[in-house]
């Protein structure tokens, strides 16, 4: 069932109570990042012990810290390799770059998404002759046919360059329709399996 919750509430006890009634065996949360800690806390305090799932863009250092022990065991669908996946060359490069530029800055999912986005921007921008403008960048992005390797998420090509796996969403590529199963352990995101592709 779907339970709607207004944003910026002091607490979500009523929504938590509604969620756990009727034999609920799992919860998927989609909300603003700042609301997630309150939602998770109120849900656990309503005695819900089943799995709770989020996407990685909702999970930054401050969010995990605010949830305290309630964060442990949360399931996360990750688009990028988590920072704890030290065997990933992309993670190694990300951590090295962060330590070089801003050692004290959080190395979390939000930072990874920003870094991955600028990685794509930089590699595509190199292919542009002349001024880099919004129009020239968009055109260059649409013309990427040879996969660009992004360290934290793997190969990327313009959806225009291949058949979209889901015809209703022609701008979503195979790689965009994938995730890494993760969970929060000891205040950190940890991969629990290999990348899963939802469509081919």
Rosetta constraint file for C-alpha pairs under 8 A:
AtomPair CA 3 CA 15 HARMONIC 6.68 0.50
AtomPair CA 3 CA 18 HARMONIC 7.31 0.50
AtomPair CA 3 CA 19 HARMONIC 6.49 0.50
AtomPair CA 4 CA 15 HARMONIC 7.43 0.50
AtomPair CA 5 CA 12 HARMONIC 7.47 0.50
AtomPair CA 5 CA 15 HARMONIC 6.54 0.50
AtomPair CA 7 CA 31 HARMONIC 8.00 0.50
AtomPair CA 7 CA 32 HARMONIC 7.53 0.50
AtomPair CA 7 CA 35 HARMONIC 7.03 0.50
AtomPair CA 8 CA 35 HARMONIC 6.69 0.50
AtomPair CA 9 CA 35 HARMONIC 7.82 0.50
AtomPair CA 10 CA 38 HARMONIC 7.80 0.50
AtomPair CA 11 CA 38 HARMONIC 6.18 0.50
AtomPair CA 11 CA 39 HARMONIC 7.41 0.50
AtomPair CA 11 CA 42 HARMONIC 7.20 0.50
AtomPair CA 12 CA 16 HARMONIC 6.06 0.50
AtomPair CA 12 CA 38 HARMONIC 6.74 0.50
AtomPair CA 12 CA 39 HARMONIC 5.80 0.50
AtomPair CA 12 CA 42 HARMONIC 6.00 0.50
AtomPair CA 12 CA 43 HARMONIC 7.99 0.50
AtomPair CA 13 CA 17 HARMONIC 6.11 0.50
AtomPair CA 13 CA 42 HARMONIC 5.45 0.50
AtomPair CA 13 CA 43 HARMONIC 7.31 0.50
AtomPair CA 13 CA 46 HARMONIC 7.54 0.50
AtomPair CA 14 CA 18 HARMONIC 6.25 0.50
AtomPair CA 15 CA 19 HARMONIC 6.03 0.50
AtomPair CA 16 CA 20 HARMONIC 6.36 0.50
AtomPair CA 16 CA 39 HARMONIC 7.36 0.50
AtomPair CA 16 CA 42 HARMONIC 6.04 0.50
AtomPair CA 16 CA 43 HARMONIC 4.83 0.50
AtomPair CA 16 CA 46 HARMONIC 6.43 0.50
AtomPair CA 17 CA 21 HARMONIC 6.52 0.50
AtomPair CA 17 CA 43 HARMONIC 7.51 0.50
AtomPair CA 17 CA 46 HARMONIC 6.30 0.50
AtomPair CA 19 CA 24 HARMONIC 6.93 0.50
AtomPair CA 19 CA 43 HARMONIC 7.98 0.50
AtomPair CA 20 CA 24 HARMONIC 5.43 0.50
AtomPair CA 20 CA 43 HARMONIC 7.87 0.50
AtomPair CA 20 CA 46 HARMONIC 7.55 0.50
AtomPair CA 20 CA 48 HARMONIC 6.40 0.50
AtomPair CA 25 CA 50 HARMONIC 5.66 0.50
AtomPair CA 25 CA 51 HARMONIC 7.26 0.50
AtomPair CA 26 CA 50 HARMONIC 5.48 0.50
AtomPair CA 26 CA 51 HARMONIC 5.01 0.50
AtomPair CA 26 CA 52 HARMONIC 5.96 0.50
AtomPair CA 26 CA 53 HARMONIC 7.99 0.50
AtomPair CA 27 CA 50 HARMONIC 7.68 0.50
AtomPair CA 27 CA 51 HARMONIC 6.40 0.50
AtomPair CA 27 CA 52 HARMONIC 4.74 0.50
AtomPair CA 27 CA 53 HARMONIC 6.20 0.50
AtomPair CA 28 CA 52 HARMONIC 5.85 0.50
AtomPair CA 28 CA 53 HARMONIC 4.74 0.50
AtomPair CA 28 CA 54 HARMONIC 6.10 0.50
AtomPair CA 29 CA 36 HARMONIC 7.79 0.50
AtomPair CA 29 CA 52 HARMONIC 7.34 0.50
AtomPair CA 29 CA 53 HARMONIC 6.22 0.50
AtomPair CA 29 CA 54 HARMONIC 5.48 0.50
AtomPair CA 30 CA 54 HARMONIC 6.88 0.50
AtomPair CA 30 CA 55 HARMONIC 7.87 0.50
AtomPair CA 31 CA 35 HARMONIC 6.60 0.50
AtomPair CA 31 CA 36 HARMONIC 6.59 0.50
AtomPair CA 31 CA 58 HARMONIC 7.86 0.50
AtomPair CA 32 CA 36 HARMONIC 6.72 0.50
AtomPair CA 32 CA 58 HARMONIC 7.23 0.50
AtomPair CA 33 CA 57 HARMONIC 7.90 0.50
AtomPair CA 33 CA 58 HARMONIC 4.87 0.50
AtomPair CA 33 CA 59 HARMONIC 7.17 0.50
AtomPair CA 33 CA 63 HARMONIC 7.08 0.50
AtomPair CA 34 CA 63 HARMONIC 7.00 0.50
AtomPair CA 35 CA 39 HARMONIC 6.28 0.50
AtomPair CA 36 CA 40 HARMONIC 6.05 0.50
AtomPair CA 36 CA 58 HARMONIC 7.43 0.50
AtomPair CA 36 CA 63 HARMONIC 7.21 0.50
AtomPair CA 37 CA 41 HARMONIC 6.00 0.50
AtomPair CA 37 CA 63 HARMONIC 6.09 0.50
AtomPair CA 37 CA 64 HARMONIC 7.51 0.50
AtomPair CA 37 CA 66 HARMONIC 5.87 0.50
AtomPair CA 37 CA 67 HARMONIC 4.91 0.50
AtomPair CA 38 CA 42 HARMONIC 6.03 0.50
AtomPair CA 38 CA 67 HARMONIC 7.55 0.50
AtomPair CA 39 CA 43 HARMONIC 6.03 0.50
AtomPair CA 40 CA 44 HARMONIC 6.16 0.50
AtomPair CA 40 CA 67 HARMONIC 7.14 0.50
AtomPair CA 40 CA 70 HARMONIC 6.98 0.50
AtomPair CA 40 CA 71 HARMONIC 7.83 0.50
AtomPair CA 41 CA 45 HARMONIC 6.06 0.50
AtomPair CA 41 CA 67 HARMONIC 6.49 0.50
AtomPair CA 41 CA 70 HARMONIC 6.36 0.50
AtomPair CA 42 CA 46 HARMONIC 6.10 0.50
AtomPair CA 43 CA 47 HARMONIC 6.99 0.50
AtomPair CA 43 CA 48 HARMONIC 6.00 0.50
AtomPair CA 44 CA 48 HARMONIC 5.10 0.50
AtomPair CA 44 CA 49 HARMONIC 6.64 0.50
AtomPair CA 44 CA 70 HARMONIC 7.04 0.50
AtomPair CA 51 CA 73 HARMONIC 7.82 0.50
AtomPair CA 51 CA 74 HARMONIC 6.78 0.50
AtomPair CA 51 CA 75 HARMONIC 7.02 0.50
AtomPair CA 52 CA 74 HARMONIC 5.49 0.50
AtomPair CA 52 CA 75 HARMONIC 6.02 0.50
AtomPair CA 53 CA 74 HARMONIC 5.97 0.50
AtomPair CA 53 CA 75 HARMONIC 4.50 0.50
AtomPair CA 53 CA 76 HARMONIC 5.51 0.50
AtomPair CA 53 CA 77 HARMONIC 7.46 0.50
AtomPair CA 54 CA 58 HARMONIC 6.82 0.50
AtomPair CA 54 CA 59 HARMONIC 7.84 0.50
AtomPair CA 54 CA 74 HARMONIC 7.56 0.50
AtomPair CA 54 CA 75 HARMONIC 6.33 0.50
AtomPair CA 54 CA 76 HARMONIC 4.87 0.50
AtomPair CA 54 CA 77 HARMONIC 6.29 0.50
AtomPair CA 55 CA 59 HARMONIC 7.30 0.50
AtomPair CA 55 CA 76 HARMONIC 5.27 0.50
AtomPair CA 55 CA 77 HARMONIC 4.67 0.50
AtomPair CA 55 CA 78 HARMONIC 6.08 0.50
AtomPair CA 56 CA 60 HARMONIC 7.92 0.50
AtomPair CA 56 CA 76 HARMONIC 5.92 0.50
AtomPair CA 56 CA 77 HARMONIC 5.89 0.50
AtomPair CA 56 CA 78 HARMONIC 4.91 0.50
AtomPair CA 56 CA 79 HARMONIC 7.01 0.50
AtomPair CA 56 CA 109 HARMONIC 6.23 0.50
AtomPair CA 57 CA 78 HARMONIC 7.96 0.50
AtomPair CA 57 CA 109 HARMONIC 6.21 0.50
AtomPair CA 57 CA 110 HARMONIC 6.23 0.50
AtomPair CA 57 CA 113 HARMONIC 7.95 0.50
AtomPair CA 58 CA 63 HARMONIC 7.68 0.50
AtomPair CA 59 CA 63 HARMONIC 5.85 0.50
AtomPair CA 59 CA 64 HARMONIC 6.51 0.50
AtomPair CA 59 CA 108 HARMONIC 7.84 0.50
AtomPair CA 59 CA 109 HARMONIC 6.43 0.50
AtomPair CA 59 CA 110 HARMONIC 7.65 0.50
AtomPair CA 60 CA 64 HARMONIC 6.35 0.50
AtomPair CA 60 CA 108 HARMONIC 5.47 0.50
AtomPair CA 60 CA 109 HARMONIC 5.65 0.50
AtomPair CA 60 CA 110 HARMONIC 6.00 0.50
AtomPair CA 61 CA 65 HARMONIC 6.14 0.50
AtomPair CA 61 CA 106 HARMONIC 6.63 0.50
AtomPair CA 61 CA 107 HARMONIC 7.90 0.50
AtomPair CA 61 CA 108 HARMONIC 6.03 0.50
AtomPair CA 62 CA 66 HARMONIC 6.02 0.50
AtomPair CA 63 CA 67 HARMONIC 6.40 0.50
AtomPair CA 64 CA 68 HARMONIC 6.59 0.50
AtomPair CA 64 CA 71 HARMONIC 6.01 0.50
AtomPair CA 64 CA 187 HARMONIC 6.14 0.50
AtomPair CA 64 CA 188 HARMONIC 7.85 0.50
AtomPair CA 65 CA 187 HARMONIC 7.05 0.50
AtomPair CA 67 CA 71 HARMONIC 5.30 0.50
AtomPair CA 68 CA 72 HARMONIC 7.98 0.50
AtomPair CA 68 CA 187 HARMONIC 7.85 0.50
AtomPair CA 71 CA 184 HARMONIC 6.35 0.50
AtomPair CA 71 CA 185 HARMONIC 7.77 0.50
AtomPair CA 71 CA 187 HARMONIC 6.92 0.50
AtomPair CA 72 CA 183 HARMONIC 7.78 0.50
AtomPair CA 72 CA 184 HARMONIC 5.19 0.50
AtomPair CA 72 CA 185 HARMONIC 5.13 0.50
AtomPair CA 72 CA 186 HARMONIC 6.37 0.50
AtomPair CA 72 CA 187 HARMONIC 6.78 0.50
AtomPair CA 73 CA 183 HARMONIC 5.87 0.50
AtomPair CA 73 CA 184 HARMONIC 5.37 0.50
AtomPair CA 73 CA 185 HARMONIC 6.19 0.50
AtomPair CA 74 CA 183 HARMONIC 5.42 0.50
AtomPair CA 74 CA 184 HARMONIC 5.48 0.50
AtomPair CA 75 CA 181 HARMONIC 7.55 0.50
AtomPair CA 75 CA 182 HARMONIC 5.92 0.50
AtomPair CA 75 CA 183 HARMONIC 4.37 0.50
AtomPair CA 75 CA 184 HARMONIC 6.75 0.50
AtomPair CA 76 CA 181 HARMONIC 6.29 0.50
AtomPair CA 76 CA 182 HARMONIC 4.88 0.50
AtomPair CA 76 CA 183 HARMONIC 5.27 0.50
AtomPair CA 76 CA 184 HARMONIC 7.48 0.50
AtomPair CA 76 CA 189 HARMONIC 7.96 0.50
AtomPair CA 77 CA 179 HARMONIC 5.86 0.50
AtomPair CA 77 CA 180 HARMONIC 5.94 0.50
AtomPair CA 77 CA 181 HARMONIC 5.32 0.50
AtomPair CA 77 CA 182 HARMONIC 6.12 0.50
AtomPair CA 78 CA 82 HARMONIC 7.55 0.50
AtomPair CA 78 CA 179 HARMONIC 5.23 0.50
AtomPair CA 78 CA 180 HARMONIC 4.83 0.50
AtomPair CA 78 CA 181 HARMONIC 6.30 0.50
AtomPair CA 78 CA 182 HARMONIC 6.55 0.50
AtomPair CA 79 CA 153 HARMONIC 6.78 0.50
AtomPair CA 79 CA 176 HARMONIC 7.77 0.50
AtomPair CA 79 CA 178 HARMONIC 6.81 0.50
AtomPair CA 79 CA 179 HARMONIC 4.86 0.50
AtomPair CA 79 CA 180 HARMONIC 6.15 0.50
AtomPair CA 80 CA 109 HARMONIC 7.86 0.50
AtomPair CA 80 CA 112 HARMONIC 7.45 0.50
AtomPair CA 80 CA 113 HARMONIC 7.50 0.50
AtomPair CA 80 CA 152 HARMONIC 5.18 0.50
AtomPair CA 80 CA 153 HARMONIC 5.03 0.50
AtomPair CA 80 CA 179 HARMONIC 7.53 0.50
AtomPair CA 80 CA 180 HARMONIC 7.08 0.50
AtomPair CA 81 CA 85 HARMONIC 6.51 0.50
AtomPair CA 81 CA 88 HARMONIC 7.43 0.50
AtomPair CA 81 CA 90 HARMONIC 7.92 0.50
AtomPair CA 81 CA 91 HARMONIC 6.92 0.50
AtomPair CA 81 CA 152 HARMONIC 5.32 0.50
AtomPair CA 81 CA 153 HARMONIC 6.59 0.50
AtomPair CA 81 CA 180 HARMONIC 7.12 0.50
AtomPair CA 81 CA 191 HARMONIC 7.65 0.50
AtomPair CA 82 CA 91 HARMONIC 7.43 0.50
AtomPair CA 82 CA 108 HARMONIC 7.86 0.50
AtomPair CA 82 CA 109 HARMONIC 7.17 0.50
AtomPair CA 82 CA 189 HARMONIC 6.08 0.50
AtomPair CA 82 CA 190 HARMONIC 6.40 0.50
AtomPair CA 82 CA 191 HARMONIC 6.65 0.50
AtomPair CA 83 CA 91 HARMONIC 5.85 0.50
AtomPair CA 83 CA 95 HARMONIC 7.75 0.50
AtomPair CA 83 CA 107 HARMONIC 7.03 0.50
AtomPair CA 83 CA 108 HARMONIC 6.76 0.50
AtomPair CA 83 CA 109 HARMONIC 7.85 0.50
AtomPair CA 83 CA 189 HARMONIC 7.38 0.50
AtomPair CA 84 CA 188 HARMONIC 7.40 0.50
AtomPair CA 84 CA 189 HARMONIC 6.74 0.50
AtomPair CA 84 CA 190 HARMONIC 5.98 0.50
AtomPair CA 84 CA 191 HARMONIC 7.85 0.50
AtomPair CA 85 CA 91 HARMONIC 6.79 0.50
AtomPair CA 85 CA 190 HARMONIC 7.13 0.50
AtomPair CA 85 CA 191 HARMONIC 7.00 0.50
AtomPair CA 86 CA 91 HARMONIC 6.26 0.50
AtomPair CA 86 CA 92 HARMONIC 6.34 0.50
AtomPair CA 87 CA 91 HARMONIC 7.67 0.50
AtomPair CA 87 CA 92 HARMONIC 7.57 0.50
AtomPair CA 88 CA 92 HARMONIC 6.33 0.50
AtomPair CA 88 CA 152 HARMONIC 7.89 0.50
AtomPair CA 89 CA 93 HARMONIC 6.17 0.50
AtomPair CA 89 CA 151 HARMONIC 6.67 0.50
AtomPair CA 90 CA 94 HARMONIC 6.07 0.50
AtomPair CA 90 CA 150 HARMONIC 7.50 0.50
AtomPair CA 90 CA 151 HARMONIC 3.75 0.50
AtomPair CA 90 CA 152 HARMONIC 4.94 0.50
AtomPair CA 91 CA 95 HARMONIC 6.06 0.50
AtomPair CA 91 CA 151 HARMONIC 7.08 0.50
AtomPair CA 91 CA 152 HARMONIC 6.34 0.50
AtomPair CA 92 CA 96 HARMONIC 6.11 0.50
AtomPair CA 93 CA 97 HARMONIC 6.08 0.50
AtomPair CA 93 CA 151 HARMONIC 7.70 0.50
AtomPair CA 94 CA 98 HARMONIC 6.11 0.50
AtomPair CA 94 CA 112 HARMONIC 7.39 0.50
AtomPair CA 94 CA 115 HARMONIC 7.32 0.50
AtomPair CA 95 CA 99 HARMONIC 6.02 0.50
AtomPair CA 95 CA 107 HARMONIC 7.26 0.50
AtomPair CA 96 CA 100 HARMONIC 6.12 0.50
AtomPair CA 97 CA 101 HARMONIC 6.19 0.50
AtomPair CA 98 CA 102 HARMONIC 5.44 0.50
AtomPair CA 98 CA 103 HARMONIC 5.91 0.50
AtomPair CA 98 CA 105 HARMONIC 7.41 0.50
AtomPair CA 98 CA 107 HARMONIC 7.40 0.50
AtomPair CA 99 CA 103 HARMONIC 4.04 0.50
AtomPair CA 99 CA 104 HARMONIC 7.62 0.50
AtomPair CA 106 CA 111 HARMONIC 7.07 0.50
AtomPair CA 107 CA 111 HARMONIC 5.90 0.50
AtomPair CA 107 CA 112 HARMONIC 7.15 0.50
AtomPair CA 108 CA 112 HARMONIC 6.20 0.50
AtomPair CA 109 CA 113 HARMONIC 6.15 0.50
AtomPair CA 110 CA 114 HARMONIC 6.36 0.50
AtomPair CA 111 CA 115 HARMONIC 6.13 0.50
AtomPair CA 112 CA 116 HARMONIC 5.98 0.50
AtomPair CA 112 CA 152 HARMONIC 7.61 0.50
AtomPair CA 113 CA 117 HARMONIC 6.07 0.50
AtomPair CA 114 CA 118 HARMONIC 6.28 0.50
AtomPair CA 115 CA 119 HARMONIC 6.09 0.50
AtomPair CA 116 CA 120 HARMONIC 6.37 0.50
AtomPair CA 116 CA 150 HARMONIC 6.68 0.50
AtomPair CA 116 CA 151 HARMONIC 7.36 0.50
AtomPair CA 116 CA 152 HARMONIC 6.46 0.50
AtomPair CA 116 CA 153 HARMONIC 7.76 0.50
AtomPair CA 117 CA 121 HARMONIC 6.20 0.50
AtomPair CA 118 CA 122 HARMONIC 5.91 0.50
AtomPair CA 119 CA 123 HARMONIC 6.25 0.50
AtomPair CA 119 CA 150 HARMONIC 6.77 0.50
AtomPair CA 120 CA 124 HARMONIC 6.12 0.50
AtomPair CA 120 CA 148 HARMONIC 7.72 0.50
AtomPair CA 120 CA 150 HARMONIC 6.77 0.50
AtomPair CA 121 CA 125 HARMONIC 5.86 0.50
AtomPair CA 122 CA 126 HARMONIC 6.39 0.50
AtomPair CA 123 CA 127 HARMONIC 7.30 0.50
AtomPair CA 123 CA 148 HARMONIC 7.63 0.50
AtomPair CA 124 CA 128 HARMONIC 7.26 0.50
AtomPair CA 124 CA 137 HARMONIC 7.40 0.50
AtomPair CA 124 CA 140 HARMONIC 6.52 0.50
AtomPair CA 124 CA 141 HARMONIC 6.54 0.50
AtomPair CA 124 CA 144 HARMONIC 7.95 0.50
AtomPair CA 125 CA 132 HARMONIC 6.94 0.50
AtomPair CA 125 CA 137 HARMONIC 6.64 0.50
AtomPair CA 125 CA 140 HARMONIC 7.65 0.50
AtomPair CA 127 CA 140 HARMONIC 7.20 0.50
AtomPair CA 128 CA 132 HARMONIC 6.81 0.50
AtomPair CA 128 CA 136 HARMONIC 7.11 0.50
AtomPair CA 128 CA 137 HARMONIC 7.42 0.50
AtomPair CA 128 CA 140 HARMONIC 6.77 0.50
AtomPair CA 131 CA 136 HARMONIC 7.58 0.50
AtomPair CA 132 CA 136 HARMONIC 5.91 0.50
AtomPair CA 132 CA 137 HARMONIC 6.29 0.50
AtomPair CA 133 CA 137 HARMONIC 5.93 0.50
AtomPair CA 134 CA 138 HARMONIC 6.10 0.50
AtomPair CA 135 CA 139 HARMONIC 6.19 0.50
AtomPair CA 136 CA 140 HARMONIC 6.12 0.50
AtomPair CA 137 CA 141 HARMONIC 6.10 0.50
AtomPair CA 138 CA 142 HARMONIC 6.20 0.50
AtomPair CA 139 CA 143 HARMONIC 6.29 0.50
AtomPair CA 140 CA 144 HARMONIC 6.49 0.50
AtomPair CA 141 CA 158 HARMONIC 6.29 0.50
AtomPair CA 142 CA 158 HARMONIC 5.42 0.50
AtomPair CA 142 CA 159 HARMONIC 7.64 0.50
AtomPair CA 142 CA 160 HARMONIC 6.32 0.50
AtomPair CA 142 CA 161 HARMONIC 7.88 0.50
AtomPair CA 143 CA 158 HARMONIC 6.64 0.50
AtomPair CA 143 CA 160 HARMONIC 7.54 0.50
AtomPair CA 143 CA 161 HARMONIC 7.35 0.50
AtomPair CA 144 CA 148 HARMONIC 7.96 0.50
AtomPair CA 144 CA 157 HARMONIC 5.58 0.50
AtomPair CA 144 CA 158 HARMONIC 5.25 0.50
AtomPair CA 144 CA 161 HARMONIC 6.99 0.50
AtomPair CA 145 CA 157 HARMONIC 5.68 0.50
AtomPair CA 145 CA 158 HARMONIC 6.40 0.50
AtomPair CA 145 CA 161 HARMONIC 5.28 0.50
AtomPair CA 146 CA 157 HARMONIC 6.44 0.50
AtomPair CA 147 CA 155 HARMONIC 5.32 0.50
AtomPair CA 147 CA 156 HARMONIC 5.09 0.50
AtomPair CA 147 CA 157 HARMONIC 4.85 0.50
AtomPair CA 148 CA 155 HARMONIC 5.29 0.50
AtomPair CA 148 CA 156 HARMONIC 5.02 0.50
AtomPair CA 148 CA 157 HARMONIC 6.39 0.50
AtomPair CA 149 CA 153 HARMONIC 7.96 0.50
AtomPair CA 149 CA 154 HARMONIC 5.39 0.50
AtomPair CA 149 CA 155 HARMONIC 4.29 0.50
AtomPair CA 149 CA 156 HARMONIC 6.24 0.50
AtomPair CA 150 CA 154 HARMONIC 5.01 0.50
AtomPair CA 150 CA 155 HARMONIC 5.93 0.50
AtomPair CA 150 CA 156 HARMONIC 7.00 0.50
AtomPair CA 153 CA 175 HARMONIC 7.92 0.50
AtomPair CA 154 CA 175 HARMONIC 7.64 0.50
AtomPair CA 155 CA 175 HARMONIC 7.25 0.50
AtomPair CA 156 CA 175 HARMONIC 6.80 0.50
AtomPair CA 157 CA 161 HARMONIC 6.65 0.50
AtomPair CA 157 CA 162 HARMONIC 7.96 0.50
AtomPair CA 157 CA 173 HARMONIC 7.52 0.50
AtomPair CA 158 CA 162 HARMONIC 7.47 0.50
AtomPair CA 158 CA 171 HARMONIC 7.90 0.50
AtomPair CA 158 CA 173 HARMONIC 7.32 0.50
AtomPair CA 159 CA 163 HARMONIC 7.15 0.50
AtomPair CA 159 CA 164 HARMONIC 6.26 0.50
AtomPair CA 159 CA 170 HARMONIC 6.69 0.50
AtomPair CA 159 CA 171 HARMONIC 5.15 0.50
AtomPair CA 159 CA 172 HARMONIC 6.06 0.50
AtomPair CA 159 CA 173 HARMONIC 5.02 0.50
AtomPair CA 160 CA 164 HARMONIC 7.90 0.50
AtomPair CA 160 CA 170 HARMONIC 7.78 0.50
AtomPair CA 160 CA 171 HARMONIC 7.21 0.50
AtomPair CA 162 CA 173 HARMONIC 7.78 0.50
AtomPair CA 163 CA 170 HARMONIC 7.95 0.50
AtomPair CA 164 CA 169 HARMONIC 7.22 0.50
AtomPair CA 164 CA 170 HARMONIC 5.14 0.50
AtomPair CA 164 CA 171 HARMONIC 7.06 0.50
AtomPair CA 164 CA 172 HARMONIC 6.44 0.50
AtomPair CA 164 CA 173 HARMONIC 5.77 0.50
AtomPair CA 164 CA 174 HARMONIC 7.14 0.50
AtomPair CA 165 CA 170 HARMONIC 7.82 0.50
AtomPair CA 165 CA 172 HARMONIC 7.66 0.50
AtomPair CA 165 CA 173 HARMONIC 6.80 0.50
AtomPair CA 165 CA 174 HARMONIC 6.20 0.50
AtomPair CA 165 CA 199 HARMONIC 5.68 0.50
AtomPair CA 165 CA 200 HARMONIC 5.67 0.50
AtomPair CA 166 CA 170 HARMONIC 6.63 0.50
AtomPair CA 166 CA 172 HARMONIC 7.62 0.50
AtomPair CA 166 CA 199 HARMONIC 7.52 0.50
AtomPair CA 172 CA 176 HARMONIC 5.87 0.50
AtomPair CA 172 CA 177 HARMONIC 6.80 0.50
AtomPair CA 173 CA 177 HARMONIC 6.45 0.50
AtomPair CA 174 CA 178 HARMONIC 6.96 0.50
AtomPair CA 174 CA 197 HARMONIC 7.14 0.50
AtomPair CA 174 CA 198 HARMONIC 7.80 0.50
AtomPair CA 174 CA 199 HARMONIC 6.28 0.50
AtomPair CA 174 CA 200 HARMONIC 6.10 0.50
AtomPair CA 175 CA 197 HARMONIC 7.26 0.50
AtomPair CA 177 CA 197 HARMONIC 6.27 0.50
AtomPair CA 177 CA 198 HARMONIC 5.66 0.50
AtomPair CA 177 CA 199 HARMONIC 6.61 0.50
AtomPair CA 178 CA 195 HARMONIC 6.70 0.50
AtomPair CA 178 CA 196 HARMONIC 5.41 0.50
AtomPair CA 178 CA 197 HARMONIC 4.35 0.50
AtomPair CA 178 CA 198 HARMONIC 5.58 0.50
AtomPair CA 178 CA 199 HARMONIC 7.85 0.50
AtomPair CA 179 CA 195 HARMONIC 5.50 0.50
AtomPair CA 179 CA 196 HARMONIC 5.38 0.50
AtomPair CA 179 CA 197 HARMONIC 6.78 0.50
AtomPair CA 180 CA 191 HARMONIC 6.74 0.50
AtomPair CA 180 CA 192 HARMONIC 7.86 0.50
AtomPair CA 180 CA 193 HARMONIC 6.71 0.50
AtomPair CA 180 CA 194 HARMONIC 6.07 0.50
AtomPair CA 180 CA 195 HARMONIC 4.43 0.50
AtomPair CA 180 CA 196 HARMONIC 6.14 0.50
AtomPair CA 181 CA 191 HARMONIC 5.88 0.50
AtomPair CA 181 CA 192 HARMONIC 5.56 0.50
AtomPair CA 181 CA 193 HARMONIC 5.68 0.50
AtomPair CA 181 CA 194 HARMONIC 7.17 0.50
AtomPair CA 181 CA 195 HARMONIC 7.09 0.50
AtomPair CA 181 CA 196 HARMONIC 7.73 0.50
AtomPair CA 182 CA 189 HARMONIC 6.36 0.50
AtomPair CA 182 CA 190 HARMONIC 5.35 0.50
AtomPair CA 182 CA 191 HARMONIC 4.22 0.50
AtomPair CA 182 CA 192 HARMONIC 5.10 0.50
AtomPair CA 182 CA 193 HARMONIC 7.31 0.50
AtomPair CA 183 CA 189 HARMONIC 5.63 0.50
AtomPair CA 183 CA 190 HARMONIC 5.51 0.50
AtomPair CA 183 CA 191 HARMONIC 6.61 0.50
AtomPair CA 183 CA 192 HARMONIC 6.91 0.50
AtomPair CA 184 CA 188 HARMONIC 5.27 0.50
AtomPair CA 184 CA 189 HARMONIC 4.57 0.50
AtomPair CA 184 CA 190 HARMONIC 6.10 0.50
AtomPair CA 185 CA 189 HARMONIC 6.41 0.50
AtomPair CA 185 CA 190 HARMONIC 6.69 0.50
